[in-house]
């Protein structure tokens, strides 16, 4: 087999390390020089144990367990946790307990299969429960297991198939240009089990574990007991409360350790752009609306103005930023199509001339499977949802175009900030699709059912595309075989879709989505609120969406990353402020010394600590949600002002820990 490098497929350079390293190389998180090559931990030309009965079985079990848990907790307590990092921690722990030899490849497969749970759950619970919510008002709305299952399954499959042609661009060609915060944290967890006998690796693993415990316990205590404020805000002071009352201007910051670590990995550049978008909404748009708007607007709180009005500008901006991204990525889309065309005319599959760690499913097979999936989606729309050939065809065209074109947008958002604006893109999809459906005669309750099921397909497809880029970036850093990840992702999707469908039906029977003690389902309630007036006759805030679209065009013209800015407009301020704080810390610790090697060492140690804080926050976030579900409700007796002060003190301490520990690198 011919050895090849990661960019061109040529011969590996002389002196390429033969032994497997036990830690990530120093160029893992930065751009490569013109003559520099990235060497993963697993040797590119060797075969490793990846797909085994152990890895597949454990991955499927975790996909079932985490699909059920994420759907249950997301709908019951309104808290959706990210499954990838906890699954990686479980995989590493079990491989150590079972004394598995060279478990890295198997652990990646476990994580990749199991992580289907989080992305499928997000696609399903963000949209489909809206049918149950609206059914209370319109009794003729019906929904069954098959509709939920097929909507989630087809969406997941389309997300996988649509993203694979872009894998090389995002994970290899753009190496070091995107921070990939969640993939970074998960990779550090998986690497922590490598070479435990080495003193350097032991030190790194110990640092990761300590950071995970500190970040996890910190976040668990504040979420469960509230000994200090989870969100500090200027309204806690008399001057801040007066300012908010008179001008609707506030500043807020989540004090969580995980979000601080996320900001560190995102870095100062993107964090600043995201925060700028948030500041524009909260310090310009909301004060203008609250001060000079209608009487109805003036009576609303800043949070209400954000949720009902200002945030919609961000949705329009995200949609237009997505269109801009599609136009800019058109060359990549054409390149992927050209690759498929060349493979059809080639005698031997290109995968046979590609090194193992860059080998995807053949483009011939991708196109074949894509055709089958699209035919199946059309049959589902025609026979199972709309029962009208032409209406089903219109719905099919809308879903295919939006899911394919916005695949790169979802992947881009995850690569930049680790947050997929899938709910915003799905809202825009529902609005555009519903307007088209009404024009072709699909309206009323049948239109609601059609729109939500079709929206579920798009939402799951975009969620899967965003989640899958994380899995494949992890595999790239470590050196696993992409084709194996891609193949078994379909199986994980099938299992997760079936699990989610069953859990949603069960929860509807036990708790319901309306009435006392009903399931929270915040995203689905938002979808129901948007879709009802369009299908049943009502006003749609087109002017707000158009304003956001125009703003995105201006930002792009000025050279500002429009997607990052509009993400900041869509995500609440208290979740964006810690990104800026973390990014500022990353800049601070990596610029204190005149010695570049010292700065690099401090930056890399900070990345390891930040990854631990994210991992600990994700894992203990599951524990916090389970604690709430178990019925434990602790009401902190201290006053609001004291709670806010303690929140500020605790946040300063966790910031001090991150800075001090990062600067300790040698």
N, C-alpha and C positions, 0 to 999 in steps of 0.2 A: 504494500500500500504506500502511496506517495504521501510524504509529510507535507502539510500545507500550513500557511499562516492564516490568521483570522480574517484578513481583509480581502486578499486577492485569490486565495486558493493556491498560491505558489509554494515552492519548497520552503520548509522551515529553515531559518538562518543557522549557520554553523555555530556550534557551542550551545545549542539549545539544551537546557538542563534535562538530564535523563531521569534523575530521582524525583519522586513526588515531594514537593514542599508540604509543610504542615500548616502554613499560614498564607494568607493572600499576599501576592507580591505588592511592592510599593507603588506600582502603576495601575492598581486595580480601580482606583477612584478618580484618576485624572486622565486628561487627554494624552495620547501617545505622540511622541515625536515622529518625524517623517520616517526614520529608519528604525523605529522601536516597535516591538511586538509584545502582545500580551500572552503570558503563559499561565494557563489555569492550574489549579492544584492537581487535578487528575490529568495525566499525560495524554495529549491529543491523539497519539497513535496507538495507545493500549486499550484493551477491552477491560471493563470492570463489571462487577456484579451490580446491576441496577434493577431490572425487572425480575423479581424472584417471587415465589409463592408468599414469602414473608412480607416483602414490601407492598405487593398488590393487595394482599388480604388486610394488612394493617391500614393501608391507605383507604380502602373501601369502608372498613369499620369506622374509621375516624370521619370519613365523609358522611356516613349515616348519622353518627352521634352528633357531630357539629352542625349538620343541616337541621336536625331536629331542635338542638339547643338554640342555635342562632335564630331560627324562625320563631320558636316559642318565646324566647326572651325579647326578641325584637318587636313582636306584636303585643306581648303581655306587659312588659315594663318600658317599652319604647326605647330600648337600648340595644343597638346592633353592634356586636363586637367583631373584630377582624380575626379570622380563624387561622390564617397562615402561620403566624408566629407561635401561638400555642401548640399547633400541630408539629411544627419543627422542634419545639422544646420536648414534646412527648417522644418524637422519633429519636432524638439524640439520647434522651434518658433511657429509653428501652434498649437501644443498641448497646449502650454502656452496661446496663444490667444484664443483658444476655451475652455480653462479651463478643459481640459481632466483630469479625475482622474486616477492616476497610469498609465501614458501613456507609461512607459518604454518598455513593451513588444510589444506594437503596433509600437512604433518608431523603434525598431529593425527590425520588419517585413517591414516597409516602406523603411528603409535603405537597407535591403537585396534585396528586389524586385527592387528598383530603381537603385542599384549599378550594376545590369545586364547591364545597358547602357554602362558604361565605358569599361567593359571587352569584350563585344560583338563588340563594335566599334573598339577597338584595334585589335581584330582578323580580322575584315573585312578590315579596311582601310590600314593595314600593308601589305596586300597581293593582294586583288582582283583588286584594281585600276591599278595594273601592267598590267592587260589585256588590259585596255584602252590605257595605255602608249605604249605598244607594237603594238596595233592595228594600230597606225599611220604609223608604218613601215611595218606591215604585215596585209593588209586589210581583209584577209580571217578569221582573229580571230573574233569570235563572243562571246558575253556575254549577258545574260538576267537576269531579276529580279529573276526568279525561281532559277537559279544557285547561285546567291548571297545569297538569302534568305535561301535556303537549306544548303549551305555551312556553313553559320553562325549558323543556328539552330542546325544542327547535331553536329557541333563542340562544341557548348555550352552545349548540352545535354550530350555528351560524357565526357566533362570536369566535369560536376556535378556527373555523375554516377561513373566515375573512382576515384573521390576524396573521396566520402562518406566513403568507407571502411577505409580510412586513417585518418578520422576526429579525432577519439579518440587519436591516436598517437600524432598528431601535436598539438592539442589544450589542451589536458589533460595530457597525459603521459609526454610530454616535457614541462610542465608548468614551466615557469621561465627560461628556457634555451635559448629561442629565444626572441629577443626584440620586434618583431611585431610592428614596428614604426607606420604604418598607422592605424592598429587596435587600438593601444594605443590612438592615437589622436582622432579617431572616438568615442571610448568608453568614453573618457573624455568629449567629447561634449554631448553625450547622458546622462551621469551621471549628468552633470551640471544642469539639470532640476529637479533633485530629491531633495526632502526635502528642498525646498526653504526657509522654515521658520527658519531652524537652523542657528545659527550664523556661525558655522564652514563651513557649506555647502554654505552659502551666500558668505563667504570669498573666498572659492574655485571657485565658479561660477564667482565672480567678477575678480579674478586673471586670469581665463581662458578667459573671455571676453576682458579684457585689453590686454592680450598677443595676442589674435586674432586680435584686432584692430591695435596694434602696428606692428605686423608682416604683416598683410594684407595691411595696408596703405603703409608701407615701400616697400613691393614688388610691389604694384600697381604703386607707384610714379616712381620707377626705371624702370619698364617695359614700362610705358606709356610716361613719360617725359624725362627719361634718365638724370636726374639732377646729378647723379653720375653713375659710371661705373657698369654695371651688372656683368661684369667679369673683375677682375684686373689681370694683367699679367706682367711678368718681361720684356716683350718686350716694355713696356712703358718707360723704362729707356734706356739710350744710351748703357750702358754695357750689359743690357739684350738683346737689339736688336742685338748688335755685337755677343753675345754668340749664339743667335738663328741662325744668319746668318752663322756663322762659324761651329757650332757644332749641330744645330737643337735642342738645349736643351732649354726648357722653363718651367716655373712654372706659373700656372694660378689657380684662385679661384673664384667661383661664390659668389657674396656678398649677395645673397638672404637670408631672414630670415627663410623661410620654410626649406631650405636645412640645415641650421644651426641647427634648431630644430630637423630635421630628424637625423642628426649626434649625437645629444645628446641622443636620444632614442636608436639608434643603439648601442651606447657605444664604449669605446675605443678599446676593443679587435677586434671586427669585423671591425670597422672603419679603424684600423691600417692595417689589412690584405688587405682590399679593396684598400686602398691608396698605399700599397706596390705593388700591381698588377699594378696600374696606374703608379707609379714611375718607375717600371721595363720597361713598354712600352715607356714612354716619356723620361726617362733619360738613357736608355740603348739601346733598340731596335731602336727607331727612330733616335737617333744620329748615331748609327752604319750604318743604312740604308742610311741616308742622307749624311754621310761622306765617307763611303767606298763602297756604292752601285753603281749601274750603273749610267750612265750620266743622264738617265731619272729620276731616283730617286733623284739624287743630285739637279735637277732643281725644285723639288717639295718643297712646304712649309711643316712644321711639321704637320699641320692639314691635308694636302692632303696625306702625308705618312701614317698618322694614319688611315684615312678613307679608303684608297685604299689597304693598305698592313698590317700594324701592327695590326689593329683591327681584321683582319681575324685570326690572331694567337689566339686572345682571344676567337673567336667563336669556334675554334677547342678545346681550353681548356675547355670552357663551356660544349661542347658536351661530352668530355671525363670525366669531373667532374660529369656530369649527369650519365654516365655509372657507374662510381665508386659509386655514391650515390645509384644507383639501386642495385648494388651488395651488398653494406652495408645494404640496406633496404630490402634485399630479405627475411629476416626472418619476417618482418612486412607484406610483400606481401603474404607470405605463411600463416601467421596468419589470414589475412583477408579472404583468400580463405578457410581456415579451418573453420572460423566462418560461412561462407555461407554453407559449407558442413554440419556442425553440425545442423544448423537451419533447413536444409531440412530433417534431420532425427529426429528432435525434435517435440514433440506434440504441444507445446505452443511456440509462438514467444518469443524470448528473450526480446523483447522490453517491454513485460508485467512485467518482473522481473527487469526492469531497472528504476531508478528514472527519473522523467520527464525531467530534464535538461541535461540528457545524452541519451535521447531516439532518435535514428536515424530511418530512414525508414528501415523496415525489410530487412535483407540481402536476404531473399527469393524474395522479390519484386525487390530489386536492380538487382539481377541476371536476373530475368525475363525481367525487363525493358531494361537492358543492351543487352540482346539477341535480343529484338525487335529493339532497336536502331541500333545495328550492322547489322542486316538484312536490315533495311531501308537504311543505308549508302551504303551497297553493291549494293542494287537495284538502288540507285541514281548514283553510279559510272558506273554501267553497262548500265542502260537505258538512263541516262541523260548526261553522260560525255564521256565515252570511246566506248561504243557500241561493246565491245568485251569481252566475258565472262572471258577468262584467264587473259587478261590485267587488267580487273576490279578486279579480284581476287587478283592479285599481288598488285595493288594499295590499296585494302582493307586491306591486311595483313600489308603493310607498315604503313598505317595510324593507325591501331589498336595497333600495337606494340609500335610505337613511342609515340602516344598520351597517352597510359596507362603507359608506363615505365617512361616517362618524366613528368608525373603528379606530382610525389614527388619532382622532381627538381624545377619545377615552384613554388610549395608550399614552398619549402625550401628557395628559393631566396626571396620570399615575406616575410617570417618569419624573415629572417636575416636583410635585408636592405630595404624592402618595395618597391623594384624595380624588376619587372619581366623581365628577359632577353628573353622575348618571341620572339623578332625580331631576336636575335642571334640564338636561338634554331630553329626557323622556317627557317632561312637561311640554317642552317646545314641540316634540314629535306629536304628542297628543293634540296640541292646538292646531298645528298645520294639517295633520292627518284628518282631524275631525272636520275642519273647514272643507277639505276636499271631499270627505264622505257626505257631508250635508249637500254639497253641490251635485253629487251623483245620486242623491236620493236616500242616503243612509242616515236616519235621524231617529229621535225618540228613544225608547228603551232598547230597541234592537241596535241602534247606533251606539248607545252606551256600552252594551256588551261587546260589540265588535271592536270599538275603540280601545277598551281596556284590555281585552285579550291580545289584540294586535300590539298595543302599547307594551304589554308584558313580554312579547317576543323581542321587541326592540330594546327594552330596558335590560333584559337578561343578556342579549347579545352584546350590548355596550359594556355591561358589568363584567361579562366574561372576557372581552377583549382587554379591558383595563387590568383585570386580575391576572390574565395569562401572561402579559408582558412582564409582570413581577416574577412569575415562575421561571420563565425562559431566561430572564436576566440572571437569576440565581444560578441556573444551570450553566450559563455562559461563564460566570465568574469561577465556578467550581470545575467546569469541564465535563459535564455529563452529556448524554446524547439527546439532542432536541427531539429527534423522531420518536424516541421512547416516551418522552414527556407528552408529546402531542397525541400519540396513539392512545395512551391510557387516560388522557384527559377526557376523552369521549365516554369512557366507562364511568369515571367519577361523575360526569355530568348526568348520565342516565340514572345513577343511584341517587344523587342529590335531588334531582327533579322529582323522582317518585316519592322521596322522603318528604320534601317540602309540600307537595300536593296533599299527602295524607295528613300532615301536621296542620295545615290551614283548615282543612275540612273538620278535623277533630276539634280545633280551637273554636271554630264557629259554633259547633254543637254545644261545647261546654261553656264558653264565655259569651260568644257573640261579638259583633263589632259595633253595636249600638246599644244604648240604654245603660243602666247602672252596672258598675263593675265590668264594663265592656273593655275589650282590648284597645290599647292606645292607637296603634297603627298611624303615626303622624304623617308619614309620606303618603300613604294611601288616602288619608283624609284630604290632603292637599290635592291629589289627583282627582278625587271625586268633586271637590269644590271647583276645579277648573273645567272638567268635562261636562258637568250638568248644564250650565247655562248655554254651552255651544249646542248640545244635542236637544235640549228642551226649550231653547229660545231664551236669549239673555245677552248681556253685554260682555264682550271680551276686551281686555285692556291692550288693544293692539298698539296704541300710542306708546305705552311703556316698553313693549318689546322692540318697537321700531327705534325708540330712543337709544336703547342698549345696542342695537345693531349699528346705528350711525356712530355711536361712541367707539365701538370696536374698530370700525373703518378708520376713524381719526387716529386712534392709538397705533394702528398698524402703519399708517402714513407717517407718524412721528417716530416710528422705530421702537415703540414700547411693546413688549410681549402682550398681545391682546388677551390671550387665553388666561394667563396668570393674573392679569389685572381684573378681568371679569369674574374669575374664580373668587377673588377677594371680595367683589361686590355681592356674590351669591352666598358665600359662607359668612356666618355671624362674626362680628368683630372680635368677640372674646376668644374665638378659635384661631383668628389670624394674628392677633397681637403676640402670642407666645412664639409664633414662627419668626417674627422679626427679632424678638429677644434672643432666641436660639441662634439665628443667623448672625447676629451681632457678636455673640460669644465665639462662634466659629471664626469670624474675622479677627477678633481680638487675640485669641490664643495662637493663631497662626501667623501673627505679624509682630510679636513682641521682641523677637530676637533678630539680630543682624545675620545670624547663621541660618541659611536656608534649610539645612538638614535638621536643625533643632525645631524650626517652625513646622516642617513636614511631620516630624515625629509627634509633636504636640497636637497637630491637626488629626493625625491618624489615631492617636490615643483618645482624643475627644470623640472621634467617630465611633470607636469601640464602646466608650461609655454611653454615648447617646443611643447607640443600638441597644445596649442593655436596658436603658431606661424605657425605650419603646417596647422591647420584649416584655419587661416586667409589667409595664402598664397594660399591655394587651392581655397577658395571662391573668393578672389580678383583677382586670376588668371583668373577666368571666366570673371570678369568685364574687365580686361585688354584685353582679347581676343575680347570681344564684342566691346570695344572701338576701337580697330584696325579695326574690321570688319566695324564699322560705318564710317570708312574713316578718323579717326583722326590720323594724323601723325605729331608728334612734333619733330623737329630737334633741339637738344640742341646746342646753339651757342658757347659754351665754347670749348677750345682746348682739344685735346686728352689727353695731359699730365695732365691738371687740372682736367678733368673728372675722370681720373684714381686716382688722389690724393684724390678727394672727395669720390670716391668709397671706398678707403682704410679707410678714416676717418669714413664714415658711417658704414662700417663693424665693425670697432673697437667699435663704439658706441653701435651697436646692441649686440655685444659680451659682452660689459660691462653691458648692461641691463640684459642679461640672467644670468651672474655671480652674479651681485649684488642682483637681485630679488631672485635667488635661495638661496643665503647665508642668506637672511632675514628670512628664516624659523625658527620656534622655536620648 
